[in-house]
Amino acid sequence: METVNYKDLVAIGFPEHTSRNIIRQAKKIAVKKFEEARKNDKNAVQLGCSPFDNKRLGIAPKNIVENLIGISFSDIEGEKDGYIKDKEI
């Protein structure tokens, strides 16, 4: 699972406080998804709680953050390299 922190969001142009809020929201979503999966899957090894259920943990799953902000990090990296979806800038 790929993760991002608030510094990754600051690097693409979000203000620091907004970046921290996005990470906080993504962590809440990750915890909810973990709890739903734990209830539905009776055969898996049970963990006590989600690894993202920790206020001091400053990372969140990359796919959830991408859904929240509506931008893919791979598209952003392409822009930094001078390409947007195989087109030169």
Distance bins in CASP14 RR format, pairs under 12 A and 6 or more apart:
PFRMAT RR
TARGET T0000
AUTHOR 0000-0000-0000
RMODE 2
METHOD distances of the structure
MODEL  1
1 30 0 0 0 0 1 0 0 0 0 0 0
1 33 0 0 0 0 0 1 0 0 0 0 0
1 34 0 0 0 0 0 1 0 0 0 0 0
1 50 0 0 0 0 0 1 0 0 0 0 0
1 51 0 0 0 0 1 0 0 0 0 0 0
1 52 0 0 0 0 0 1 0 0 0 0 0
1 59 0 0 0 0 1 0 0 0 0 0 0
1 60 0 0 0 0 0 1 0 0 0 0 0
1 61 1 0 1 0 0 0 0 0 0 0 0
1 62 1 0 0 1 0 0 0 0 0 0 0
1 63 0 0 0 0 1 0 0 0 0 0 0
1 64 0 0 0 0 0 1 0 0 0 0 0
1 65 0 0 0 0 0 1 0 0 0 0 0
2 8 0 0 0 0 0 1 0 0 0 0 0
2 59 0 0 0 0 1 0 0 0 0 0 0
2 60 0 0 0 0 0 1 0 0 0 0 0
2 61 1 0 0 1 0 0 0 0 0 0 0
2 62 1 0 1 0 0 0 0 0 0 0 0
2 63 1 0 0 1 0 0 0 0 0 0 0
2 64 0 0 0 0 0 1 0 0 0 0 0
2 65 0 0 0 0 1 0 0 0 0 0 0
2 66 0 0 0 0 1 0 0 0 0 0 0
2 72 0 0 0 0 0 1 0 0 0 0 0
2 73 0 0 0 0 1 0 0 0 0 0 0
2 74 0 0 0 0 0 1 0 0 0 0 0
3 23 0 0 0 0 1 0 0 0 0 0 0
3 26 0 0 0 0 1 0 0 0 0 0 0
3 27 0 0 0 0 0 1 0 0 0 0 0
3 30 0 0 0 0 1 0 0 0 0 0 0
3 51 0 0 0 0 1 0 0 0 0 0 0
3 52 0 0 0 0 1 0 0 0 0 0 0
3 57 0 0 0 0 1 0 0 0 0 0 0
3 58 0 0 0 0 1 0 0 0 0 0 0
3 59 1 0 1 0 0 0 0 0 0 0 0
3 60 1 0 0 1 0 0 0 0 0 0 0
3 61 1 0 0 1 0 0 0 0 0 0 0
3 62 1 0 0 1 0 0 0 0 0 0 0
3 63 0 0 0 0 1 0 0 0 0 0 0
3 64 0 0 0 0 1 0 0 0 0 0 0
3 65 0 0 0 0 1 0 0 0 0 0 0
3 66 0 0 0 0 0 1 0 0 0 0 0
3 73 0 0 0 0 0 1 0 0 0 0 0
4 10 0 0 0 0 0 1 0 0 0 0 0
4 11 0 0 0 0 1 0 0 0 0 0 0
4 12 0 0 0 0 1 0 0 0 0 0 0
4 14 0 0 0 0 0 1 0 0 0 0 0
4 19 0 0 0 0 1 0 0 0 0 0 0
4 22 0 0 0 0 1 0 0 0 0 0 0
4 23 1 0 0 1 0 0 0 0 0 0 0
4 26 0 0 0 0 1 0 0 0 0 0 0
4 27 0 0 0 0 0 1 0 0 0 0 0
4 30 0 0 0 0 0 1 0 0 0 0 0
4 58 0 0 0 0 1 0 0 0 0 0 0
4 59 1 0 0 1 0 0 0 0 0 0 0
4 60 1 0 0 1 0 0 0 0 0 0 0
4 61 0 0 0 0 1 0 0 0 0 0 0
4 62 1 0 1 0 0 0 0 0 0 0 0
4 63 0 0 0 0 1 0 0 0 0 0 0
4 64 0 0 0 0 1 0 0 0 0 0 0
4 65 1 0 1 0 0 0 0 0 0 0 0
4 66 0 0 0 0 1 0 0 0 0 0 0
4 68 0 0 0 0 0 1 0 0 0 0 0
4 69 0 0 0 0 0 1 0 0 0 0 0
4 71 0 0 0 0 0 1 0 0 0 0 0
4 72 0 0 0 0 0 1 0 0 0 0 0
4 73 1 0 0 1 0 0 0 0 0 0 0
4 76 0 0 0 0 0 1 0 0 0 0 0
5 11 0 0 0 0 0 1 0 0 0 0 0
5 14 0 0 0 0 0 1 0 0 0 0 0
5 16 0 0 0 0 0 1 0 0 0 0 0
5 19 0 0 0 0 1 0 0 0 0 0 0
5 20 0 0 0 0 1 0 0 0 0 0 0
5 22 0 0 0 0 0 1 0 0 0 0 0
5 23 1 0 0 1 0 0 0 0 0 0 0
5 24 0 0 0 0 0 1 0 0 0 0 0
5 26 0 0 0 0 0 1 0 0 0 0 0
5 27 0 0 0 0 0 1 0 0 0 0 0
5 57 0 0 0 0 1 0 0 0 0 0 0
5 58 1 0 1 0 0 0 0 0 0 0 0
5 59 1 0 1 0 0 0 0 0 0 0 0
5 60 1 0 0 1 0 0 0 0 0 0 0
5 61 0 0 0 0 0 1 0 0 0 0 0
5 62 0 0 0 0 0 1 0 0 0 0 0
5 65 0 0 0 0 1 0 0 0 0 0 0
6 12 0 0 0 0 0 1 0 0 0 0 0
6 13 0 0 0 0 0 1 0 0 0 0 0
6 14 0 0 0 0 1 0 0 0 0 0 0
6 15 0 0 0 0 0 1 0 0 0 0 0
6 16 1 0 0 1 0 0 0 0 0 0 0
6 17 0 0 0 0 1 0 0 0 0 0 0
6 18 0 0 0 0 1 0 0 0 0 0 0
6 19 1 1 0 0 0 0 0 0 0 0 0
6 20 1 0 1 0 0 0 0 0 0 0 0
6 21 0 0 0 0 1 0 0 0 0 0 0
6 22 1 0 0 1 0 0 0 0 0 0 0
6 23 1 0 1 0 0 0 0 0 0 0 0
6 24 0 0 0 0 1 0 0 0 0 0 0
6 25 0 0 0 0 0 1 0 0 0 0 0
6 26 0 0 0 0 0 1 0 0 0 0 0
6 27 0 0 0 0 0 1 0 0 0 0 0
6 57 0 0 0 0 0 1 0 0 0 0 0
6 58 1 0 0 1 0 0 0 0 0 0 0
6 59 0 0 0 0 1 0 0 0 0 0 0
6 60 0 0 0 0 1 0 0 0 0 0 0
6 65 0 0 0 0 1 0 0 0 0 0 0
7 13 0 0 0 0 0 1 0 0 0 0 0
7 14 0 0 0 0 0 1 0 0 0 0 0
7 16 0 0 0 0 1 0 0 0 0 0 0
7 19 1 0 0 1 0 0 0 0 0 0 0
7 20 0 0 0 0 0 1 0 0 0 0 0
7 23 0 0 0 0 1 0 0 0 0 0 0
7 58 0 0 0 0 1 0 0 0 0 0 0
7 59 0 0 0 0 0 1 0 0 0 0 0
8 14 0 0 0 0 1 0 0 0 0 0 0
8 16 0 0 0 0 0 1 0 0 0 0 0
8 19 0 0 0 0 1 0 0 0 0 0 0
8 20 0 0 0 0 0 1 0 0 0 0 0
8 22 0 0 0 0 0 1 0 0 0 0 0
8 23 0 0 0 0 1 0 0 0 0 0 0
8 26 0 0 0 0 0 1 0 0 0 0 0
8 58 0 0 0 0 0 1 0 0 0 0 0
8 59 0 0 0 0 1 0 0 0 0 0 0
8 60 0 0 0 0 1 0 0 0 0 0 0
8 62 0 0 0 0 1 0 0 0 0 0 0
8 65 0 0 0 0 1 0 0 0 0 0 0
8 66 0 0 0 0 0 1 0 0 0 0 0
8 69 0 0 0 0 0 1 0 0 0 0 0
8 71 0 0 0 0 0 1 0 0 0 0 0
8 73 1 0 0 1 0 0 0 0 0 0 0
8 76 0 0 0 0 1 0 0 0 0 0 0
8 77 0 0 0 0 0 1 0 0 0 0 0
9 15 0 0 0 0 1 0 0 0 0 0 0
9 16 0 0 0 0 1 0 0 0 0 0 0
9 17 0 0 0 0 0 1 0 0 0 0 0
9 18 1 0 0 1 0 0 0 0 0 0 0
9 19 1 1 0 0 0 0 0 0 0 0 0
9 20 0 0 0 0 1 0 0 0 0 0 0
9 21 0 0 0 0 1 0 0 0 0 0 0
9 22 1 0 1 0 0 0 0 0 0 0 0
9 23 1 0 0 1 0 0 0 0 0 0 0
9 24 0 0 0 0 0 1 0 0 0 0 0
9 25 0 0 0 0 0 1 0 0 0 0 0
9 26 0 0 0 0 0 1 0 0 0 0 0
9 58 0 0 0 0 0 1 0 0 0 0 0
9 59 0 0 0 0 0 1 0 0 0 0 0
9 60 0 0 0 0 1 0 0 0 0 0 0
9 62 0 0 0 0 0 1 0 0 0 0 0
9 65 1 0 0 1 0 0 0 0 0 0 0
9 66 0 0 0 0 0 1 0 0 0 0 0
9 68 0 0 0 0 0 1 0 0 0 0 0
9 69 1 0 0 1 0 0 0 0 0 0 0
9 71 0 0 0 0 1 0 0 0 0 0 0
9 73 0 0 0 0 1 0 0 0 0 0 0
9 76 0 0 0 0 0 1 0 0 0 0 0
10 16 1 0 1 0 0 0 0 0 0 0 0
10 17 0 0 0 0 0 1 0 0 0 0 0
10 18 0 0 0 0 1 0 0 0 0 0 0
10 19 1 0 1 0 0 0 0 0 0 0 0
10 20 0 0 0 0 1 0 0 0 0 0 0
10 22 0 0 0 0 0 1 0 0 0 0 0
10 23 0 0 0 0 0 1 0 0 0 0 0
11 19 0 0 0 0 1 0 0 0 0 0 0
11 73 0 0 0 0 0 1 0 0 0 0 0
11 76 0 0 0 0 1 0 0 0 0 0 0
11 77 0 0 0 0 0 1 0 0 0 0 0
11 80 0 0 0 0 1 0 0 0 0 0 0
12 18 0 0 0 0 0 1 0 0 0 0 0
12 19 0 0 0 0 1 0 0 0 0 0 0
12 22 0 0 0 0 0 1 0 0 0 0 0
12 65 0 0 0 0 0 1 0 0 0 0 0
12 66 0 0 0 0 0 1 0 0 0 0 0
12 69 0 0 0 0 1 0 0 0 0 0 0
12 70 0 0 0 0 0 1 0 0 0 0 0
12 71 1 0 0 1 0 0 0 0 0 0 0
12 72 0 0 0 0 0 1 0 0 0 0 0
12 73 1 0 0 1 0 0 0 0 0 0 0
12 74 0 0 0 0 0 1 0 0 0 0 0
12 75 0 0 0 0 0 1 0 0 0 0 0
12 76 1 0 1 0 0 0 0 0 0 0 0
12 77 0 0 0 0 1 0 0 0 0 0 0
12 78 0 0 0 0 0 1 0 0 0 0 0
12 79 0 0 0 0 1 0 0 0 0 0 0
12 80 0 0 0 0 1 0 0 0 0 0 0
13 19 0 0 0 0 1 0 0 0 0 0 0
13 22 0 0 0 0 0 1 0 0 0 0 0
13 69 0 0 0 0 0 1 0 0 0 0 0
13 71 0 0 0 0 0 1 0 0 0 0 0
13 76 0 0 0 0 1 0 0 0 0 0 0
13 79 0 0 0 0 0 1 0 0 0 0 0
13 80 0 0 0 0 0 1 0 0 0 0 0
14 20 0 0 0 0 1 0 0 0 0 0 0
14 21 0 0 0 0 1 0 0 0 0 0 0
14 22 1 0 0 1 0 0 0 0 0 0 0
14 23 0 0 0 0 0 1 0 0 0 0 0
14 65 0 0 0 0 0 1 0 0 0 0 0
14 68 0 0 0 0 0 1 0 0 0 0 0
14 69 1 0 0 1 0 0 0 0 0 0 0
14 71 0 0 0 0 0 1 0 0 0 0 0
14 76 0 0 0 0 0 1 0 0 0 0 0
15 21 0 0 0 0 1 0 0 0 0 0 0
15 22 0 0 0 0 0 1 0 0 0 0 0
16 22 0 0 0 0 0 1 0 0 0 0 0
16 23 0 0 0 0 0 1 0 0 0 0 0
17 23 0 0 0 0 0 1 0 0 0 0 0
17 24 0 0 0 0 0 1 0 0 0 0 0
18 24 0 0 0 0 0 1 0 0 0 0 0
18 25 0 0 0 0 0 1 0 0 0 0 0
18 68 0 0 0 0 0 1 0 0 0 0 0
18 69 0 0 0 0 1 0 0 0 0 0 0
19 25 0 0 0 0 0 1 0 0 0 0 0
19 26 0 0 0 0 0 1 0 0 0 0 0
19 58 0 0 0 0 0 1 0 0 0 0 0
19 60 0 0 0 0 0 1 0 0 0 0 0
19 65 0 0 0 0 1 0 0 0 0 0 0
19 68 0 0 0 0 0 1 0 0 0 0 0
19 69 0 0 0 0 1 0 0 0 0 0 0
20 26 0 0 0 0 0 1 0 0 0 0 0
20 27 0 0 0 0 0 1 0 0 0 0 0
20 55 0 0 0 0 0 1 0 0 0 0 0
20 58 0 0 0 0 1 0 0 0 0 0 0
20 59 0 0 0 0 0 1 0 0 0 0 0
20 60 0 0 0 0 0 1 0 0 0 0 0
20 65 0 0 0 0 0 1 0 0 0 0 0
21 27 0 0 0 0 0 1 0 0 0 0 0
21 28 0 0 0 0 0 1 0 0 0 0 0
21 60 0 0 0 0 0 1 0 0 0 0 0
21 65 0 0 0 0 0 1 0 0 0 0 0
21 68 0 0 0 0 1 0 0 0 0 0 0
21 69 0 0 0 0 0 1 0 0 0 0 0
22 28 0 0 0 0 0 1 0 0 0 0 0
22 29 0 0 0 0 0 1 0 0 0 0 0
22 58 0 0 0 0 0 1 0 0 0 0 0
22 59 0 0 0 0 0 1 0 0 0 0 0
22 60 1 0 0 1 0 0 0 0 0 0 0
22 61 0 0 0 0 0 1 0 0 0 0 0
22 62 0 0 0 0 0 1 0 0 0 0 0
22 64 0 0 0 0 1 0 0 0 0 0 0
22 65 1 0 0 1 0 0 0 0 0 0 0
22 66 0 0 0 0 0 1 0 0 0 0 0
22 67 0 0 0 0 0 1 0 0 0 0 0
22 68 1 0 1 0 0 0 0 0 0 0 0
22 69 1 0 0 1 0 0 0 0 0 0 0
22 70 0 0 0 0 0 1 0 0 0 0 0
22 71 0 0 0 0 0 1 0 0 0 0 0
23 29 0 0 0 0 0 1 0 0 0 0 0
23 30 0 0 0 0 0 1 0 0 0 0 0
23 52 0 0 0 0 1 0 0 0 0 0 0
23 55 0 0 0 0 0 1 0 0 0 0 0
23 57 0 0 0 0 1 0 0 0 0 0 0
23 58 1 0 1 0 0 0 0 0 0 0 0
23 59 1 0 0 1 0 0 0 0 0 0 0
23 60 1 0 1 0 0 0 0 0 0 0 0
23 61 0 0 0 0 0 1 0 0 0 0 0
23 62 0 0 0 0 0 1 0 0 0 0 0
23 64 0 0 0 0 1 0 0 0 0 0 0
23 65 1 0 0 1 0 0 0 0 0 0 0
23 68 0 0 0 0 1 0 0 0 0 0 0
23 69 0 0 0 0 0 1 0 0 0 0 0
24 30 0 0 0 0 0 1 0 0 0 0 0
24 31 0 0 0 0 0 1 0 0 0 0 0
24 52 0 0 0 0 0 1 0 0 0 0 0
24 54 0 0 0 0 0 1 0 0 0 0 0
24 55 0 0 0 0 1 0 0 0 0 0 0
24 56 0 0 0 0 0 1 0 0 0 0 0
24 57 0 0 0 0 0 1 0 0 0 0 0
24 58 0 0 0 0 1 0 0 0 0 0 0
24 59 0 0 0 0 0 1 0 0 0 0 0
24 60 0 0 0 0 1 0 0 0 0 0 0
24 64 0 0 0 0 0 1 0 0 0 0 0
24 65 0 0 0 0 0 1 0 0 0 0 0
24 68 0 0 0 0 0 1 0 0 0 0 0
25 31 0 0 0 0 0 1 0 0 0 0 0
25 32 0 0 0 0 0 1 0 0 0 0 0
25 52 0 0 0 0 0 1 0 0 0 0 0
25 60 0 0 0 0 1 0 0 0 0 0 0
25 61 0 0 0 0 0 1 0 0 0 0 0
25 64 0 0 0 0 1 0 0 0 0 0 0
25 65 0 0 0 0 1 0 0 0 0 0 0
25 67 0 0 0 0 0 1 0 0 0 0 0
25 68 1 0 0 1 0 0 0 0 0 0 0
25 69 0 0 0 0 0 1 0 0 0 0 0
26 32 0 0 0 0 0 1 0 0 0 0 0
26 33 0 0 0 0 0 1 0 0 0 0 0
26 52 0 0 0 0 1 0 0 0 0 0 0
26 57 0 0 0 0 0 1 0 0 0 0 0
26 58 0 0 0 0 0 1 0 0 0 0 0
26 59 0 0 0 0 1 0 0 0 0 0 0
26 60 1 1 0 0 0 0 0 0 0 0 0
26 61 1 0 0 1 0 0 0 0 0 0 0
26 62 0 0 0 0 1 0 0 0 0 0 0
26 63 0 0 0 0 1 0 0 0 0 0 0
26 64 1 0 1 0 0 0 0 0 0 0 0
26 65 1 0 1 0 0 0 0 0 0 0 0
26 66 0 0 0 0 1 0 0 0 0 0 0
26 67 0 0 0 0 1 0 0 0 0 0 0
26 68 1 0 1 0 0 0 0 0 0 0 0
26 69 0 0 0 0 1 0 0 0 0 0 0
27 33 0 0 0 0 0 1 0 0 0 0 0
27 34 0 0 0 0 0 1 0 0 0 0 0
27 50 0 0 0 0 1 0 0 0 0 0 0
27 51 0 0 0 0 1 0 0 0 0 0 0
27 52 1 0 1 0 0 0 0 0 0 0 0
27 53 1 0 0 1 0 0 0 0 0 0 0
27 54 0 0 0 0 1 0 0 0 0 0 0
27 55 0 0 0 0 1 0 0 0 0 0 0
27 56 0 0 0 0 0 1 0 0 0 0 0
27 57 1 0 0 1 0 0 0 0 0 0 0
27 58 1 0 0 1 0 0 0 0 0 0 0
27 59 0 0 0 0 1 0 0 0 0 0 0
27 60 1 0 1 0 0 0 0 0 0 0 0
27 61 0 0 0 0 1 0 0 0 0 0 0
27 64 0 0 0 0 1 0 0 0 0 0 0
27 65 0 0 0 0 1 0 0 0 0 0 0
27 68 0 0 0 0 0 1 0 0 0 0 0
28 34 0 0 0 0 0 1 0 0 0 0 0
28 35 0 0 0 0 0 1 0 0 0 0 0
28 50 0 0 0 0 1 0 0 0 0 0 0
28 52 0 0 0 0 1 0 0 0 0 0 0
28 53 0 0 0 0 1 0 0 0 0 0 0
28 55 0 0 0 0 0 1 0 0 0 0 0
28 60 0 0 0 0 1 0 0 0 0 0 0
28 61 0 0 0 0 0 1 0 0 0 0 0
28 64 0 0 0 0 1 0 0 0 0 0 0
28 68 0 0 0 0 0 1 0 0 0 0 0
29 35 0 0 0 0 0 1 0 0 0 0 0
29 36 0 0 0 0 0 1 0 0 0 0 0
29 50 0 0 0 0 0 1 0 0 0 0 0
29 52 0 0 0 0 1 0 0 0 0 0 0
29 53 0 0 0 0 0 1 0 0 0 0 0
29 60 0 0 0 0 1 0 0 0 0 0 0
29 61 0 0 0 0 1 0 0 0 0 0 0
29 63 0 0 0 0 0 1 0 0 0 0 0
29 64 1 0 1 0 0 0 0 0 0 0 0
29 65 0 0 0 0 1 0 0 0 0 0 0
29 66 0 0 0 0 0 1 0 0 0 0 0
29 67 0 0 0 0 1 0 0 0 0 0 0
29 68 1 0 0 1 0 0 0 0 0 0 0
30 36 0 0 0 0 0 1 0 0 0 0 0
30 37 0 0 0 0 0 1 0 0 0 0 0
30 49 0 0 0 0 0 1 0 0 0 0 0
30 50 1 0 0 1 0 0 0 0 0 0 0
30 51 0 0 0 0 1 0 0 0 0 0 0
30 52 1 0 1 0 0 0 0 0 0 0 0
30 53 0 0 0 0 1 0 0 0 0 0 0
30 54 0 0 0 0 0 1 0 0 0 0 0
30 57 0 0 0 0 0 1 0 0 0 0 0
30 58 0 0 0 0 0 1 0 0 0 0 0
30 59 0 0 0 0 1 0 0 0 0 0 0
30 60 1 0 0 1 0 0 0 0 0 0 0
30 61 1 0 1 0 0 0 0 0 0 0 0
30 62 0 0 0 0 0 1 0 0 0 0 0
30 63 0 0 0 0 1 0 0 0 0 0 0
30 64 1 0 1 0 0 0 0 0 0 0 0
30 65 0 0 0 0 1 0 0 0 0 0 0
30 67 0 0 0 0 0 1 0 0 0 0 0
30 68 0 0 0 0 0 1 0 0 0 0 0
31 37 0 0 0 0 0 1 0 0 0 0 0
31 38 0 0 0 0 0 1 0 0 0 0 0
31 47 0 0 0 0 0 1 0 0 0 0 0
31 48 0 0 0 0 0 1 0 0 0 0 0
31 49 1 0 0 1 0 0 0 0 0 0 0
31 50 1 0 1 0 0 0 0 0 0 0 0
31 51 0 0 0 0 1 0 0 0 0 0 0
31 52 1 0 1 0 0 0 0 0 0 0 0
31 53 1 0 1 0 0 0 0 0 0 0 0
31 54 0 0 0 0 1 0 0 0 0 0 0
31 55 0 0 0 0 0 1 0 0 0 0 0
31 57 0 0 0 0 0 1 0 0 0 0 0
31 60 0 0 0 0 0 1 0 0 0 0 0
31 61 0 0 0 0 0 1 0 0 0 0 0
31 64 0 0 0 0 0 1 0 0 0 0 0
32 38 0 0 0 0 0 1 0 0 0 0 0
32 39 0 0 0 0 0 1 0 0 0 0 0
32 50 0 0 0 0 1 0 0 0 0 0 0
32 52 0 0 0 0 1 0 0 0 0 0 0
32 53 0 0 0 0 0 1 0 0 0 0 0
32 64 0 0 0 0 0 1 0 0 0 0 0
33 39 0 0 0 0 0 1 0 0 0 0 0
33 40 0 0 0 0 0 1 0 0 0 0 0
33 41 0 0 0 0 0 1 0 0 0 0 0
33 50 0 0 0 0 1 0 0 0 0 0 0
33 51 0 0 0 0 0 1 0 0 0 0 0
33 52 0 0 0 0 1 0 0 0 0 0 0
33 53 0 0 0 0 0 1 0 0 0 0 0
33 60 0 0 0 0 0 1 0 0 0 0 0
33 61 0 0 0 0 1 0 0 0 0 0 0
33 63 0 0 0 0 0 1 0 0 0 0 0
33 64 0 0 0 0 1 0 0 0 0 0 0
33 67 0 0 0 0 0 1 0 0 0 0 0
34 40 0 0 0 0 0 1 0 0 0 0 0
34 41 0 0 0 0 0 1 0 0 0 0 0
34 44 0 0 0 0 0 1 0 0 0 0 0
34 46 0 0 0 0 0 1 0 0 0 0 0
34 47 1 0 0 1 0 0 0 0 0 0 0
34 48 0 0 0 0 1 0 0 0 0 0 0
34 49 1 0 0 1 0 0 0 0 0 0 0
34 50 1 1 0 0 0 0 0 0 0 0 0
34 51 0 0 0 0 1 0 0 0 0 0 0
34 52 1 0 0 1 0 0 0 0 0 0 0
34 53 1 0 0 1 0 0 0 0 0 0 0
34 61 0 0 0 0 0 1 0 0 0 0 0
34 64 0 0 0 0 0 1 0 0 0 0 0
35 41 0 0 0 0 0 1 0 0 0 0 0
35 46 0 0 0 0 0 1 0 0 0 0 0
35 47 0 0 0 0 0 1 0 0 0 0 0
35 48 0 0 0 0 0 1 0 0 0 0 0
35 49 0 0 0 0 1 0 0 0 0 0 0
35 50 1 0 0 1 0 0 0 0 0 0 0
35 52 0 0 0 0 0 1 0 0 0 0 0
35 53 0 0 0 0 1 0 0 0 0 0 0
36 50 0 0 0 0 0 1 0 0 0 0 0
37 43 0 0 0 0 0 1 0 0 0 0 0
37 44 0 0 0 0 1 0 0 0 0 0 0
37 46 0 0 0 0 0 1 0 0 0 0 0
37 47 0 0 0 0 0 1 0 0 0 0 0
37 50 0 0 0 0 1 0 0 0 0 0 0
38 44 1 0 0 1 0 0 0 0 0 0 0
38 45 0 0 0 0 0 1 0 0 0 0 0
38 46 1 0 0 1 0 0 0 0 0 0 0
38 47 1 0 0 1 0 0 0 0 0 0 0
38 48 0 0 0 0 1 0 0 0 0 0 0
38 49 0 0 0 0 1 0 0 0 0 0 0
38 50 0 0 0 0 1 0 0 0 0 0 0
38 53 0 0 0 0 0 1 0 0 0 0 0
39 46 0 0 0 0 0 1 0 0 0 0 0
41 47 0 0 0 0 0 1 0 0 0 0 0
47 53 0 0 0 0 1 0 0 0 0 0 0
49 57 0 0 0 0 0 1 0 0 0 0 0
50 57 0 0 0 0 0 1 0 0 0 0 0
50 60 0 0 0 0 0 1 0 0 0 0 0
50 61 0 0 0 0 0 1 0 0 0 0 0
51 57 1 0 0 1 0 0 0 0 0 0 0
51 58 0 0 0 0 0 1 0 0 0 0 0
51 59 0 0 0 0 1 0 0 0 0 0 0
51 60 0 0 0 0 0 1 0 0 0 0 0
51 61 0 0 0 0 0 1 0 0 0 0 0
52 58 0 0 0 0 1 0 0 0 0 0 0
52 59 1 0 0 1 0 0 0 0 0 0 0
52 60 1 0 0 1 0 0 0 0 0 0 0
52 61 1 0 0 1 0 0 0 0 0 0 0
52 64 0 0 0 0 1 0 0 0 0 0 0
52 65 0 0 0 0 0 1 0 0 0 0 0
53 60 0 0 0 0 0 1 0 0 0 0 0
54 60 0 0 0 0 0 1 0 0 0 0 0
58 65 0 0 0 0 0 1 0 0 0 0 0
59 65 0 0 0 0 1 0 0 0 0 0 0
60 66 0 0 0 0 0 1 0 0 0 0 0
60 67 0 0 0 0 0 1 0 0 0 0 0
60 68 0 0 0 0 1 0 0 0 0 0 0
60 69 0 0 0 0 0 1 0 0 0 0 0
61 67 0 0 0 0 1 0 0 0 0 0 0
61 68 0 0 0 0 0 1 0 0 0 0 0
61 73 0 0 0 0 0 1 0 0 0 0 0
62 68 0 0 0 0 0 1 0 0 0 0 0
62 69 0 0 0 0 0 1 0 0 0 0 0
62 71 0 0 0 0 0 1 0 0 0 0 0
62 72 0 0 0 0 1 0 0 0 0 0 0
62 73 1 0 0 1 0 0 0 0 0 0 0
62 74 0 0 0 0 1 0 0 0 0 0 0
62 76 0 0 0 0 0 1 0 0 0 0 0
63 69 0 0 0 0 0 1 0 0 0 0 0
63 70 0 0 0 0 0 1 0 0 0 0 0
63 72 0 0 0 0 1 0 0 0 0 0 0
63 73 0 0 0 0 1 0 0 0 0 0 0
63 74 0 0 0 0 0 1 0 0 0 0 0
64 70 0 0 0 0 0 1 0 0 0 0 0
65 71 0 0 0 0 1 0 0 0 0 0 0
65 72 0 0 0 0 0 1 0 0 0 0 0
65 73 0 0 0 0 1 0 0 0 0 0 0
65 76 0 0 0 0 0 1 0 0 0 0 0
66 72 1 0 1 0 0 0 0 0 0 0 0
66 73 1 0 0 1 0 0 0 0 0 0 0
66 74 0 0 0 0 1 0 0 0 0 0 0
66 75 0 0 0 0 1 0 0 0 0 0 0
66 76 0 0 0 0 1 0 0 0 0 0 0
67 73 0 0 0 0 0 1 0 0 0 0 0
69 75 0 0 0 0 0 1 0 0 0 0 0
69 76 0 0 0 0 1 0 0 0 0 0 0
70 76 0 0 0 0 0 1 0 0 0 0 0
71 77 0 0 0 0 0 1 0 0 0 0 0
71 78 0 0 0 0 0 1 0 0 0 0 0
71 79 0 0 0 0 0 1 0 0 0 0 0
72 78 0 0 0 0 1 0 0 0 0 0 0
72 79 0 0 0 0 0 1 0 0 0 0 0
72 84 0 0 0 0 0 1 0 0 0 0 0
72 85 0 0 0 0 0 1 0 0 0 0 0
73 79 0 0 0 0 0 1 0 0 0 0 0
73 80 0 0 0 0 0 1 0 0 0 0 0
74 80 0 0 0 0 0 1 0 0 0 0 0
74 81 0 0 0 0 0 1 0 0 0 0 0
74 83 0 0 0 0 0 1 0 0 0 0 0
74 84 0 0 0 0 0 1 0 0 0 0 0
74 85 0 0 0 0 1 0 0 0 0 0 0
75 81 0 0 0 0 0 1 0 0 0 0 0
75 82 0 0 0 0 0 1 0 0 0 0 0
75 83 0 0 0 0 1 0 0 0 0 0 0
75 84 1 0 0 1 0 0 0 0 0 0 0
75 85 1 0 0 1 0 0 0 0 0 0 0
75 86 0 0 0 0 0 1 0 0 0 0 0
75 87 0 0 0 0 0 1 0 0 0 0 0
76 82 0 0 0 0 0 1 0 0 0 0 0
76 83 0 0 0 0 0 1 0 0 0 0 0
76 84 0 0 0 0 1 0 0 0 0 0 0
76 85 0 0 0 0 0 1 0 0 0 0 0
77 83 0 0 0 0 1 0 0 0 0 0 0
77 84 0 0 0 0 0 1 0 0 0 0 0
77 85 0 0 0 0 0 1 0 0 0 0 0
78 84 1 0 0 1 0 0 0 0 0 0 0
78 85 0 0 0 0 1 0 0 0 0 0 0
78 86 0 0 0 0 1 0 0 0 0 0 0
78 87 0 0 0 0 0 1 0 0 0 0 0
78 88 0 0 0 0 0 1 0 0 0 0 0
78 89 0 0 0 0 1 0 0 0 0 0 0
79 85 0 0 0 0 1 0 0 0 0 0 0
79 87 0 0 0 0 0 1 0 0 0 0 0
79 88 0 0 0 0 0 1 0 0 0 0 0
79 89 1 0 0 1 0 0 0 0 0 0 0
80 89 0 0 0 0 0 1 0 0 0 0 0
81 87 0 0 0 0 0 1 0 0 0 0 0
81 88 0 0 0 0 1 0 0 0 0 0 0
81 89 0 0 0 0 1 0 0 0 0 0 0
82 88 1 0 0 1 0 0 0 0 0 0 0
82 89 1 0 1 0 0 0 0 0 0 0 0
83 89 1 0 0 1 0 0 0 0 0 0 0
END
